Amino acid sequence: MFLKGSKVVHPFYGAGTIVEIQEKSIGESSHAYYIIDTVSRPMQLMVPVNRAEDVNLRPVAPAPELRNDLEICCAPPAASEISKDLRARQAKMREQLKSGAFDQIANVTRVLYFMSTRRPLGTVDRQLLEQGKDLLAGELALASCVDVDQAKQEVEDRLMAMLDALEEE
């Protein structure tokens, strides 16, 4: 169970802070909900307390661990990591983003960013790339106690390091 003020990550909506735990009555039954202010989007989430584990609500990871996971963004992906089947690749990437796992989100973002340096991305790929950056920046911002723009810049810097690595080869 999380407490008011806990920093958490919803796998689909990203990182946020629990601002309240509220009882809501629907008909005869009453349920407790976490009210979460998200970092990357101006919205509040309501997650039933008794379903938090089912939706994979988790605490924000420590900043050093996140930064370590971000290091993957500095390495260009191997050709085998980029599926030629557009639909299958996008479906797999959506699943990885929905997992809420920081390292998987970083990997998706890295691959899409790399692809964007080779050719313009299609609409879906561009949306997935932006979603990945937002999810990474949101959790990093909460873990590091910085604003989202600073965290997004850190993510961008890691991705740019990949280009530097490519130029050195």
Residue pairs with C-beta under 8 A, 6 or more apart in sequence:
1 49
1 52
2 8
2 18
2 34
2 52
2 57
2 59
3 18
3 21
4 18
4 19
4 20
4 21
5 17
5 18
6 17
6 18
6 59
7 15
7 16
7 17
7 59
7 60
7 142
7 143
8 15
8 16
8 17
8 18
8 34
8 36
8 57
8 58
8 59
8 60
9 15
9 16
9 57
9 58
9 59
9 60
9 61
9 100
9 138
9 139
10 16
10 36
10 38
10 45
10 47
10 55
10 57
10 100
11 55
11 56
11 57
11 98
11 99
11 100
12 98
12 100
13 36
13 38
13 41
13 43
13 45
14 38
14 39
14 40
14 41
14 134
14 135
14 138
14 139
15 38
15 39
15 40
15 60
15 135
15 138
15 139
15 141
15 142
16 36
16 37
16 38
16 39
16 45
16 138
16 142
17 36
17 37
17 39
17 142
18 34
18 35
18 36
19 35
19 36
19 37
19 44
20 34
20 35
21 32
21 33
21 34
21 35
21 49
22 32
22 33
22 35
22 46
23 30
23 31
23 32
23 33
24 30
24 31
24 32
24 33
24 46
31 48
31 49
31 50
32 48
32 49
32 50
33 46
33 47
33 48
33 49
34 45
34 46
34 47
34 48
34 49
34 52
34 57
35 44
35 45
35 46
36 44
36 45
36 46
36 47
37 44
38 44
38 45
38 138
39 138
39 141
39 142
39 148
40 134
40 135
40 137
40 138
40 148
41 134
47 55
47 57
56 99
56 100
58 100
60 139
60 142
60 143
61 69
61 102
61 139
61 143
62 143
63 140
63 143
63 144
66 102
66 139
66 140
66 143
66 144
67 140
69 102
69 103
69 106
70 106
70 136
70 140
70 154
70 155
70 158
71 158
72 103
72 106
72 107
72 110
73 106
73 109
73 110
73 113
73 155
73 158
73 159
73 161
73 162
74 158
74 161
74 162
74 165
75 110
75 162
75 165
76 114
76 162
76 165
76 166
77 110
77 111
77 114
81 111
82 89
82 111
82 114
82 115
83 89
83 92
86 122
90 124
90 125
90 128
93 108
93 111
93 112
93 128
94 128
96 104
96 105
96 107
96 108
97 104
97 105
97 108
97 128
97 131
97 132
97 135
99 105
100 135
102 136
102 139
105 132
105 135
105 136
106 132
106 136
108 128
108 132
109 129
109 132
109 133
109 136
109 155
109 159
110 159
110 162
112 121
112 125
112 128
112 129
112 132
113 129
113 159
113 162
114 162
115 121
115 125
116 125
116 126
116 129
117 163
117 166
121 129
133 152
133 155
133 156
134 152
136 151
136 155
137 148
137 151
137 152
137 154
137 155
138 148
138 151
140 146
140 151
140 154
140 155
141 147
141 148
141 150
141 151
144 150
144 151
